[in-house]
Amino acid sequence: WTSLDFQTILKWTVEESEHTYTVMYSENTEQTNPRKRENLGKIFCLHRNYEADIRADSDHLADKFGLDYDFPHTYAPMFNPYKESNISALEFSITDVDEGTVILNITHPLTSITVGGKQQTIKDILKNDLKYKIIYSKSGSTGEKYKIADSSSAEVSGLDAGQSYCFMVAAFIPSRPKATQLGAWSTQQCRRGDTHFTQDLSLGAWVGIIFILITVIIVFITTTILCCRRNHKRHKNIQTAESSAPI
């Protein structure tokens, strides 16, 4: 099973053959409904568990052994679209409230499901089960903070005034099994702070600046010492010449 935003595809691998394939899916093993299609996204009741039996059909085998022949087949594992469909990355924008607070305005990806002619979003399907996990940190820092929000207009407060912060958001469904609770992470977006240029410098840049300063200081001190020695030697030579001159 491969499922993204509740569009579900059943895939299987085969050796080279001239077989056609029938997919029989069911909510239980007693009731099967054959379908010659692979994309099952629109025919699922999303909350139910499904099994599938993929059968290889062959006119040659049917002619030889009859339609009651046990054709080669394989079973797909149980799958629940509501609990297991992957959720794609969310998009969001940042709105400043004040120096220490922002609001992340989150938009939801569309699904292939329509209800009453309207294309549904993941929020329409998951409803109150959908939460939002937010990661944020100061620009250039490795210290991350986390927040779980219930609303798609998520407020993040307690930010340091004047600092630049970066944010990422993902869909979070705590009612699901742990392996499928978290959707894909969004692209990182940053809020520009009123910071001095030195706050944006990396560790490597600071090391370079310190090295240059130390080099300049060493050159200055060395030059000063050499000049002092040269002046002292010149002054001493003048005094020696004066003391040895005839009267």
N, C-alpha and C positions, 0 to 999 in steps of 0.2 A: 504494500500500500504506500502511495505517495500522496500527501495531501497538504495543500497550502491555502490558507484562508478559505477552508471548507470546499475547495475544488479538489476532488479526490480521483486519483488515477490508479488503476491496478495494473502492475507490470509483471511480466515473467520472461524468463529466458528459455530459448529452445535451440536445438540443433537444426541445421538446414533440413527443411521438410516442406511438403506440399499440403500440410494439414491446415484446416481452418480451426478456429477455436471458439468454444462456447463458454461463457462465464455464467455460472449459476451462483447467485448470491442469496443469502437468507438470514433472517433474524434467529432462526433455530434450524436444527438439522432435519426437521420433518417437513418444512415448507420451503421449497426452492422455486425460483423464478428465473428461467433461462434468459440471458440477454447476449446478443452478439455485439457487444460494445464494451469499450474499456473505460471511458470516462463516466464515472458513476456519480459525479458531484451533485447533479440536479435531482436524482431519484432517491437519494437517501433521506430518511428521517434522521436528523443529525444526532439525536440523543441515544439512538439504539446501537446495540452491538451487531456487527455483521461478520459473517463468514463467507468465503467464496470457494467454489470448486471450478478449476479451469480444466476443461476437457478438450483433448485434441480429436477433431472429427476427421474421418477419412472415408471417402466414397468407396475406395477399394476394400477397406475392412468391412464396411457396411454391406457391400454386395456379397462379400465372401461369408461373413458370419451373421449377418442380420442386424437389425437396429438394436437388439437387446445385448449386443456385444459390449463387454466392459472396456470402453475405449481408454487409452492412456490419459491419466489426469493427475492433478496435484491440488492440494488444499492450501489456501492462504490463511494466515493466522487471524484470530479475532481482531476486529478493528472498530473503534468507536470514534466517529468524526468529531463529535463535540469535545471529547477529552483528548484527542490525539492529533488533530490537524494542526500543522505548524502555522504560526502567525508571522507575517512579513513585517519589515521595519516600519515604524511609525514616522510621521513627519511632524514637526512642531516649529513654532516661532516663539521668540522671547519678547516679552513686554516688561519694561521697567516700571515698578510701582514707586519705589524710592531707592535710596542708596544701598539699603540692606535687603531689599525684597524684589523678586521678579515673579512673573507669571509665565508658565510654559503653556502655550495654546496648542493642544495636540489634535491632529486630524487622523481619521481612521481609514485604513485601506478598504476598498470595495471588494466584495465577494462576487462569485458568479451566480448567487442565489437572488431571485426576484420574488417579491411578495406584492401582489396587487399592482404589478407593473413597475414597482420601484425596486431598484437594485439595492441590496442590503449591504451595510458595512459590518465589520466584525463587532462593533458596538451594538448594532441592531440584533445580532444573534446572541452574543454573550451577555448582553444587558448588564446587570449588577455584578455578575461574576468577573467582569473585566476591571482590573486595576492597572496602575501604571508604576513601573519601577524607574526611578530617576537616579543617575549617578552624576555627581558634580564635584568639581575641584577647582582650586585656584590655577590660573593659567601657568603652565610650566612646573606645577607641583605634582608629586606622585601620591599625595594624601587625598584619597577619595572619600566622599560622604554619600550615603544612600538615603532615599526617601521613597515610601510607598504612598501613592496618591489615589483617591477614589474618583476624582473628577478629571475630565479632560482639560480643564483650566486649572492647572496645578500650581499652587503658590509655593515658592521656595524662599524662606526668610532666614535671617541670621547671617547674611553675607557681610563680609568686611567692606566698609565704605571705601570707594575708590579702587577696589581690586578688580582685576579681570577674572571672570569665572567661565568654565566650559561645562557643557551639559550634554548628556545622552539619555535617551528614553527608550523603554521597551514595554510591550504589552506584558501584563503579569496576571495569570489566572490561578489563584491559590487553591481553588476547588479541584484542580486537575492533579494527576500524578506528578511527582516532582520532575520527572524527565521532560514533561511537556508544559510546565508552568510558564516558562519565559519565552517570549517571542524574540525575533531578531532585534539587535540593537540598532538604533537610528544613527545617522551621520552626526558626528559631534558638531555642536554649535557653541560659539563663545560670545559672551557679553563683554564688551570692551569697557574697562574701568578707566577712571581718570588717574592713571598711574604715571610715575616718573619713568623715564626710559630705562633706568638701571634695573627696575623690577622685572623687565622683560628679558634681561640677559641670562643666558644659560650658564651652567657651571664652567664649561669650557671657555666661554667668553671672559668670565671673571678671572680664571687662571691666566689667560693671555694678558689681560690688563695688568694684573699684579706682576707678572713676569716683566712686562715692559717698564713699569714703574721702578722695579728693583734694578733693572739694567740701567735706566737713566740715572738713578741715584748713584750707582757704582761708578758710572762714567764720570759724573759730576765730581764725586769725591776724589777719584783717581786724577782727574785733570787738575783739580785744586792743589792736591799734594805735589804733583809734578811742577806746577807753576811756582809754588812756594819754595821748593827745593832749588829751582833754577834761579829765582830772585835772590835767595840766600847765598848761593854760590857766586853770583855776579857781584853782590855787595861785598862778599869776603875778598874776591879778587881785587876789587877797587881799593879796599883798605890795605891789602898787601902791597899793591903798587905804590900807594902814597907813602907807606912807611919805609920803602926801600929807595925812594927818590933822593938824590944828593941835595945838600943844603948849600 
